[in-house]
Amino acid sequence: MTLHPILAALKKHKAGVTLITLQIALTLAIVCNAVFIIGQRMERIARPTGINEQNLFLITQLWVGTAEGGDPASSDKLDALLLSDLATLRKLPDVESVTPTNSLPLLNSSWTGSVSLKPDQSETAHTAYYFVGKDMLKTFGVRLLTGRGFNDTDITHRDFRGRAQPAVVIVTQALADKLFPKNDALGKPIYLNGSSTPSTIVGIVERMQVPGTDSWTNNFTWYSVLIPTRLNAVFSRYAVRTRPGRLDAVMRATPQALYAANPMRVIQSGADYDDSTVHSFAEIRAHAYRADRGMAILMGVICVILLGVTGAGIVGLTSFWVGQRHKQIGIRRALGARKRDILRYFQLENLLIAGGGAVVGIALAISLNLWLIRHFEMERMPVWYVLFGVAVVLVLGQAAVFAPARRASNVPPVVATRSV
């Protein structure tokens, strides 16, 4: 079969060919970028936090009638209340370990700062700080690669606005590699927030994601510093690890136990997500990535709608052409054309149209990606996304044209004589 008859027929329907070509091109451009966005969002959702997320929950509560004066006496009073809460939580049945903390991965409540290798040096790396207790490793379930965890002598406490620097810290492997590329970070001093007081690295954990999930954390997602300090403020947070299968029971018992120990506090409860309440880590993860999940679903729906509309457009246009060409098809059948010849004719015709749309769509897809990079800090889309999109629209075109092309192939030769 030669292309000349097909091209001649397409020239007679320039408007329809142009419209369907542009529709295919626009679909290709949008679908490629939408699928790329979906892939990025799903990758963000699936990335590991570095902690053991099972059987872990977080309590955030607010003291009532207790002032945060910033003086040593106020700090000691708040610390006594915090220690009392830790003792109460450890006494609960099915609780394995507890640690005070200022945040957790994905919580979107961050304390960030800088790390440098010398005092008064410019920032070597941006980082997130976790202020934790002695049982941090067991409670978080992070993997210690080298060195040791914190002991009783390491733990200090200070006012929430205090500036005292810790004597020792634990860092993530990613941050250790950033600061000391020769893999000799253990035992080395670092300086937090431009301080002149060094903090010695006594342990390195495999991974611990920073609390924030927004794009501004992308450059230091795994740069975390664990600090053995209890922060004293009018609010406090406790991470609790339970025995397997007992998470829900302990979460229900926790507010009652804390209120019984000291009723001068606020721990909200309810179906809506709120900071001042008790949350499992599964709830924290779901809340942190709700926007990414929603965006992925929205992009998926857009892709399905566009592909559906494009497929329907191809079916409608081909059906219209089949209706117009009944006499021509009958003549070809009378001259010896087989059903598969007619079917192949319409499939090749659609392939030419879809191919032209794909060529234009490639240019549109790349241009749209560059525009997203410029205005929304998107990453560059890999070429294989575009190639996959081209394959999808070509297959879609062949699938959409099959039914009307099959009807055309069933036109009997007698149609030619009836039309005379």
C-alpha positions as CSV (number, residue, x, y, z in Angstrom):
1,M,0.0,0.0,0.0
2,T,1.4,3.4,-1.0
3,L,1.1,6.6,1.0
4,H,0.0,8.7,-1.9
5,P,-3.8,7.9,-1.7
6,I,-3.7,8.4,2.0
7,L,-2.0,11.8,1.8
8,A,-4.3,12.8,-1.0
9,A,-7.4,11.9,1.2
10,L,-6.0,13.8,4.2
11,K,-5.5,16.9,2.1
12,K,-9.2,17.0,1.5
13,H,-9.9,17.1,5.3
14,K,-7.3,19.6,6.4
15,A,-9.4,21.0,9.2
16,G,-10.2,17.7,10.8
17,V,-6.6,16.5,10.5
18,T,-5.2,19.7,12.0
19,L,-7.6,19.6,15.0
20,I,-7.0,15.9,15.8
21,T,-3.2,16.4,15.3
22,L,-3.2,19.3,17.8
23,Q,-5.3,17.4,20.2
24,I,-2.9,14.5,20.2
25,A,0.1,16.9,20.6
26,L,-1.5,18.7,23.5
27,T,-2.5,15.4,25.1
28,L,1.1,14.1,24.8
29,A,2.6,17.2,26.3
30,I,0.3,17.3,29.3
31,V,0.3,13.6,29.9
32,C,4.1,13.3,29.8
33,N,4.5,16.1,32.4
34,A,1.6,14.9,34.5
35,V,3.0,11.4,34.7
36,F,6.4,12.9,35.6
37,I,4.8,14.9,38.4
38,I,3.0,11.8,39.6
39,G,6.3,9.8,39.6
40,Q,8.0,12.6,41.7
41,R,5.2,12.7,44.2
42,M,5.0,9.0,44.6
43,E,8.8,8.9,45.1
44,R,8.5,11.5,47.8
45,I,5.8,9.6,49.5
46,A,7.7,6.3,49.4
47,R,11.1,7.5,50.6
48,P,12.1,6.0,54.0
49,T,12.3,8.2,57.1
50,G,15.1,6.1,58.7
51,I,13.0,5.3,61.8
52,N,10.9,2.2,62.6
53,E,7.5,3.6,61.9
54,Q,5.6,0.7,63.4
55,N,4.2,0.9,67.0
56,L,5.3,4.5,67.4
57,F,3.2,7.5,68.3
58,L,3.7,11.1,69.4
59,I,2.1,13.2,72.1
60,T,2.0,16.9,72.0
61,Q,0.6,18.7,75.0
62,L,0.5,22.2,76.5
63,W,0.9,23.2,80.1
64,V,-1.7,25.4,81.7
65,G,-0.8,28.0,84.4
66,T,2.9,27.4,84.0
67,A,5.1,30.3,82.8
68,E,8.0,30.1,80.5
69,G,10.1,32.7,82.2
70,G,13.5,31.9,80.6
71,D,15.2,31.9,84.0
72,P,16.9,28.8,85.6
73,A,14.0,28.4,88.2
74,S,11.3,28.3,85.5
75,S,13.4,25.9,83.4
76,D,13.9,23.6,86.4
77,K,10.2,23.6,87.1
78,L,9.2,22.8,83.5
79,D,11.9,20.1,83.4
80,A,10.5,18.5,86.6
81,L,7.1,18.4,84.9
82,L,8.6,16.8,81.8
83,L,10.5,14.2,83.9
84,S,7.3,13.4,85.7
85,D,5.5,12.8,82.4
86,L,8.2,10.5,81.2
87,A,8.0,8.4,84.3
88,T,4.2,8.2,84.0
89,L,4.4,7.1,80.4
90,R,7.1,4.4,81.1
91,K,4.7,2.9,83.7
92,L,2.0,2.3,81.2
93,P,1.4,-1.3,80.2
94,D,2.8,-2.3,76.8
95,V,5.1,0.8,76.6
96,E,8.7,-0.3,75.5
97,S,10.4,3.1,75.6
98,V,9.8,6.9,75.7
99,T,11.9,9.9,74.7
100,P,11.2,13.6,74.8
101,T,11.6,15.2,71.4
102,N,11.0,18.5,69.7
103,S,9.8,16.8,66.5
104,L,9.7,13.7,64.3
105,P,10.3,13.1,60.6
106,L,7.4,14.3,58.5
107,L,5.9,16.3,61.3
108,N,6.5,19.7,59.6
109,S,7.6,21.2,62.8
110,S,11.3,21.9,62.3
111,W,14.2,23.3,64.2
112,T,16.9,24.0,61.6
113,G,20.3,25.5,61.8
114,S,23.9,25.2,60.5
115,V,26.8,23.0,61.0
116,S,30.4,24.1,60.4
117,L,33.8,22.5,61.0
118,K,35.4,25.5,62.7
119,P,34.2,28.2,65.1
120,D,32.8,31.3,63.4
121,Q,33.1,29.6,60.0
122,S,30.5,30.0,57.4
123,E,27.9,27.2,57.1
124,T,29.2,23.9,55.8
125,A,25.8,22.2,55.8
126,H,22.3,23.1,56.7
127,T,20.7,20.7,59.1
128,A,17.7,19.9,61.3
129,Y,18.0,19.4,65.1
130,Y,16.3,16.7,67.1
131,F,16.5,17.4,70.9
132,V,16.0,14.0,72.5
133,G,16.6,11.8,75.6
134,K,18.7,8.8,76.4
135,D,16.3,6.2,75.0
136,M,16.2,7.9,71.6
137,L,17.7,5.1,69.6
138,K,15.3,2.5,71.0
139,T,12.3,4.7,70.7
140,F,12.9,6.0,67.2
141,G,14.2,2.6,66.0
142,V,17.1,4.2,64.0
143,R,20.0,2.1,63.1
144,L,23.3,3.0,64.7
145,L,26.1,2.4,62.3
146,T,29.1,3.3,64.4
147,G,29.9,4.9,67.8
148,R,27.5,4.8,70.7
149,G,24.2,6.2,71.8
150,F,23.6,8.8,74.5
151,N,24.1,7.9,78.2
152,D,22.9,9.6,81.4
153,T,25.9,11.9,81.7
154,D,25.3,13.2,78.1
155,I,21.7,14.4,78.8
156,T,21.2,18.0,79.8
157,H,18.2,20.3,79.9
158,R,17.8,24.0,79.0
159,D,15.2,26.6,78.3
160,F,13.6,26.5,74.9
161,R,15.3,29.8,74.0
162,G,18.6,28.9,75.6
163,R,21.9,28.9,73.6
164,A,23.9,26.2,75.5
165,Q,25.7,23.9,73.1
166,P,25.8,20.1,73.6
167,A,29.1,18.4,74.4
168,V,28.2,15.4,72.2
169,V,25.9,14.8,69.3
170,I,24.9,12.0,66.9
171,V,24.6,12.7,63.2
172,T,23.2,10.9,60.2
173,Q,25.5,9.1,57.7
174,A,24.6,11.6,55.0
175,L,25.6,14.6,57.1
176,A,28.8,12.8,58.2
177,D,29.8,12.2,54.6
178,K,29.1,15.8,53.8
179,L,31.2,17.1,56.6
180,F,34.0,14.5,56.5
181,P,34.2,12.9,53.0
182,K,37.0,10.6,54.2
183,N,34.6,8.6,56.4
184,D,36.3,9.7,59.6
185,A,33.6,11.7,61.3
186,L,33.4,9.7,64.5
187,G,35.1,11.6,67.3
188,K,35.4,14.8,65.3
189,P,34.2,18.2,66.6
190,I,31.6,20.2,64.9
191,Y,30.1,23.6,65.6
192,L,26.4,24.3,65.6
193,N,24.9,27.6,64.5
194,G,28.3,29.3,64.4
195,S,29.0,28.6,68.0
196,S,32.6,28.7,69.4
197,T,31.9,25.7,71.6
198,P,32.6,22.3,69.8
199,S,30.2,19.3,69.9
200,T,31.9,15.9,69.5
201,I,30.3,13.3,67.2
202,V,29.9,10.2,69.3
203,G,27.6,8.2,67.0
204,I,26.5,7.9,63.4
205,V,23.0,6.6,62.4
206,E,22.2,5.2,59.0
207,R,19.3,7.6,58.2
208,M,16.9,10.1,59.7
209,Q,14.8,12.4,57.6
210,V,14.4,16.0,58.6
211,P,10.9,17.0,59.8
212,G,9.9,19.2,56.9
213,T,8.5,17.8,53.7
214,D,8.3,21.0,51.6
215,S,10.6,21.7,48.7
216,W,12.8,23.9,50.8
217,T,14.2,20.8,52.6
218,N,15.2,19.1,49.4
219,N,18.9,20.1,49.8
220,F,19.3,18.7,53.3
221,T,16.6,16.0,53.5
222,W,19.0,13.5,55.4
223,Y,21.1,16.0,57.3
224,S,20.0,15.6,60.9
225,V,21.7,16.2,64.2
226,L,20.5,14.4,67.4
227,I,21.1,16.5,70.5
228,P,21.0,15.0,74.0
229,T,18.9,17.9,75.5
230,R,15.5,18.1,77.1
231,L,13.9,21.4,76.0
232,N,11.9,23.1,78.7
233,A,8.9,25.1,77.4
234,V,5.2,25.5,78.0
235,F,4.6,22.7,75.5
236,S,6.3,19.3,75.3
237,R,6.4,16.3,73.0
238,Y,7.0,12.7,73.8
239,A,7.7,9.9,71.3
240,V,6.4,6.5,72.6
241,R,7.2,3.0,71.3
242,T,4.7,0.3,72.2
243,R,4.8,-3.5,72.1
244,P,3.6,-4.9,68.7
245,G,-0.1,-4.8,68.3
246,R,-0.7,-2.6,71.4
247,L,-0.4,0.8,69.7
248,D,-4.1,1.7,69.8
249,A,-4.7,0.6,73.3
250,V,-1.7,2.6,74.6
251,M,-2.7,5.7,72.6
252,R,-6.2,5.6,74.2
253,A,-4.8,5.2,77.7
254,T,-2.1,7.9,77.4
255,P,-4.3,11.1,77.9
256,Q,-6.1,9.6,80.9
257,A,-2.8,8.7,82.5
258,L,-1.2,12.1,81.9
259,Y,-4.3,14.0,83.2
260,A,-4.3,11.8,86.3
261,A,-0.7,12.7,87.0
262,N,-1.3,16.4,86.4
263,P,-4.6,17.8,85.1
264,M,-3.1,21.3,84.4
265,R,-2.5,20.6,80.7
266,V,-4.3,20.5,77.3
267,I,-4.3,17.4,75.2
268,Q,-6.9,17.8,72.5
269,S,-8.7,14.9,71.0
270,G,-11.0,14.4,68.0
271,A,-11.2,13.2,64.4
272,D,-9.5,16.3,62.9
273,Y,-5.7,16.4,62.8
274,D,-4.4,18.8,65.4
275,D,-0.9,19.4,66.8
276,S,-1.9,19.3,70.5
277,T,-3.0,15.6,70.6
278,V,-1.9,12.0,70.3
279,H,-1.0,10.7,66.8
280,S,0.3,7.5,65.5
281,F,3.2,7.8,63.1
282,A,1.0,6.4,60.4
283,E,-1.3,9.5,60.9
284,I,1.7,11.8,60.8
285,R,2.8,10.3,57.5
286,A,-0.6,10.5,56.0
287,H,-1.0,14.1,57.0
288,A,2.5,15.1,55.8
289,Y,1.9,13.7,52.3
290,R,-1.8,14.5,51.8
291,A,-0.9,17.3,49.3
292,D,1.4,15.0,47.3
293,R,-1.2,12.2,47.3
294,G,-3.9,14.6,46.2
295,M,-1.7,16.1,43.5
296,A,-0.9,12.6,42.2
297,I,-4.6,11.6,42.1
298,L,-5.5,14.9,40.4
299,M,-2.8,14.4,37.7
300,G,-3.9,10.8,37.2
301,V,-7.5,11.9,36.7
302,I,-6.4,14.6,34.2
303,C,-4.4,12.0,32.2
304,V,-7.3,9.6,32.0
305,I,-9.7,12.3,30.9
306,L,-7.3,13.7,28.2
307,L,-6.6,10.2,26.9
308,G,-10.3,9.4,26.9
309,V,-11.2,12.6,25.1
310,T,-8.5,12.1,22.5
311,G,-9.5,8.5,21.9
312,A,-13.1,9.6,21.5
313,G,-12.1,12.3,19.1
314,I,-10.2,9.7,16.9
315,V,-13.2,7.4,16.9
316,G,-15.6,10.2,16.0
317,L,-13.4,11.5,13.2
318,T,-12.7,8.1,11.7
319,S,-16.4,7.1,11.9
320,F,-17.3,10.4,10.1
321,W,-14.7,9.6,7.3
322,V,-15.9,6.1,7.0
323,G,-19.5,7.4,6.5
324,Q,-18.2,9.8,3.8
325,R,-16.2,7.1,2.0
326,H,-18.7,4.3,1.7
327,K,-18.8,4.5,-2.1
328,Q,-15.0,4.6,-2.3
329,I,-14.6,1.6,0.0
330,G,-17.2,-0.3,-2.0
331,I,-15.4,0.4,-5.2
332,R,-12.1,-0.8,-3.7
333,R,-13.8,-4.0,-2.5
334,A,-15.3,-4.5,-5.9
335,L,-11.8,-4.1,-7.5
336,G,-10.4,-6.9,-5.2
337,A,-9.4,-5.1,-2.0
338,R,-9.6,-7.5,1.0
339,K,-11.1,-6.6,4.4
340,R,-7.6,-6.5,5.9
341,D,-6.5,-4.0,3.2
342,I,-9.3,-1.6,4.2
343,L,-8.5,-2.1,7.8
344,R,-4.8,-1.5,7.2
345,Y,-5.6,1.7,5.2
346,F,-7.4,3.4,8.1
347,Q,-4.8,2.2,10.6
348,L,-2.0,3.6,8.5
349,E,-3.9,6.8,8.0
350,N,-4.3,7.2,11.8
351,L,-0.7,6.3,12.3
352,L,0.4,9.2,10.1
353,I,-1.9,11.6,11.9
354,A,-0.8,10.4,15.4
355,G,2.8,10.5,14.3
356,G,2.5,14.1,13.2
357,G,0.8,14.9,16.5
358,A,3.5,13.1,18.4
359,V,6.3,15.2,16.7
360,V,4.5,18.4,17.7
361,G,3.7,17.0,21.1
362,I,7.4,16.2,21.8
363,A,8.3,19.9,21.3
364,L,5.3,21.0,23.5
365,A,6.2,18.5,26.2
366,I,9.8,19.7,26.4
367,S,8.7,23.4,26.4
368,L,6.1,22.8,29.1
369,N,8.7,21.0,31.3
370,L,11.2,23.9,30.8
371,W,8.4,26.4,31.8
372,L,7.6,24.3,34.9
373,I,11.3,24.3,35.8
374,R,11.5,28.0,35.5
375,H,8.4,28.9,37.5
376,F,7.8,26.0,39.9
377,E,11.3,24.5,40.6
378,M,10.5,21.3,38.9
379,E,13.2,18.9,37.9
380,R,14.1,18.2,34.2
381,M,12.0,15.4,32.8
382,P,13.9,12.4,31.6
383,V,13.7,11.6,27.8
384,W,12.1,8.2,28.4
385,Y,9.0,9.9,29.8
386,V,8.5,11.5,26.4
387,L,9.3,8.4,24.5
388,F,6.8,6.4,26.7
389,G,4.2,9.1,26.0
390,V,4.7,8.8,22.3
391,A,4.2,5.1,22.5
392,V,1.0,5.6,24.5
393,V,-0.6,8.0,22.0
394,L,0.3,5.8,19.1
395,V,-1.2,2.7,20.7
396,L,-4.2,4.8,21.8
397,G,-4.7,5.9,18.2
398,Q,-4.5,2.4,16.8
399,A,-6.9,1.1,19.5
400,A,-9.4,4.0,18.9
401,V,-9.4,3.6,15.1
402,F,-9.8,-0.2,15.2
403,A,-13.6,-0.3,15.7
404,P,-14.6,2.2,12.9
405,A,-11.9,0.8,10.6
406,R,-13.4,-2.7,11.2
407,R,-16.8,-1.4,10.2
408,A,-15.3,0.1,7.1
409,S,-13.7,-3.3,6.2
410,N,-17.1,-4.9,6.4
411,V,-18.6,-2.6,3.7
412,P,-19.7,-5.0,0.9
413,P,-18.6,-4.5,-2.8
414,V,-22.3,-4.2,-3.8
415,V,-22.3,-0.7,-2.2
416,A,-20.4,0.5,-5.2
417,T,-23.1,-0.6,-7.6
418,R,-26.0,0.7,-5.5
419,S,-24.3,4.2,-5.4
420,V,-24.2,4.4,-9.2
